[in-house]
């Protein structure tokens, strides 16, 4: 979802462990099954395909044609081909009827949206009463900018500016993606008419690190230190009639 904010990495850039942790966290908040699913900012379909088995019909939207082509090729000829439909579409103008979906997901997407409030309002509109919106997005209290640091026109390692997300004016100048506190996210969702059901945190998955790193990080997710996790996982519900 490109514009003033960066497009972000393709879904496949997240290691398998990082993808599994995000999907697992969402599923623990609310089982990932139902009639219709909309995956916003689907990219190359890494998350969508993992969720699709639980739904009778799946729609997936993104604005980047190359990633959508890769997604379409991924499901072509598989048993998902008749149930998954891929659309080039912006999150702030969803071409679906009101109340069409019982679940909407957005994995690492909201931080990249130019029209954030409008997009969340559209998600509220297309959710059925009682339907749920589940998302993952960067946590501002994680001390490193996960998208890298912009030094002028060059992107550098997050290690070059530790604690950058904690200094909001500097972060806005040196990053092309947002980071949220849980309070900010809760306010955004409530203002759109959604009721927050659950908030969790994920530590870095350390896909390419020794298992000891993974074990320590996973353990921290059940301690008070989890509030400094890399990502927050949120599920909010549209009130029923």
Secondary structure, DSSP 8 states (H G I E B T S, - for coil): --SSS-----GGGS-HHHHHHHHHHHHHHS-S-EEEEEEET-TTSHHHHHHHTTEEEEEEEES-HHHHHHHHHHHTTSTTTTTEEEEE--TTS--S-TT-EEEEEEES-GGG-SSHHHHHHHHHHHEEEEEEEEEEEEBTTSSS-TT-EEETTEEE-GGGGTTGGGSHHHHHHH-SS--B-HHHHHHHHHHTTEEEEEEEEE----TTS-HHHHHHHHHHTTSGGGGG-SEEEEEEEE---
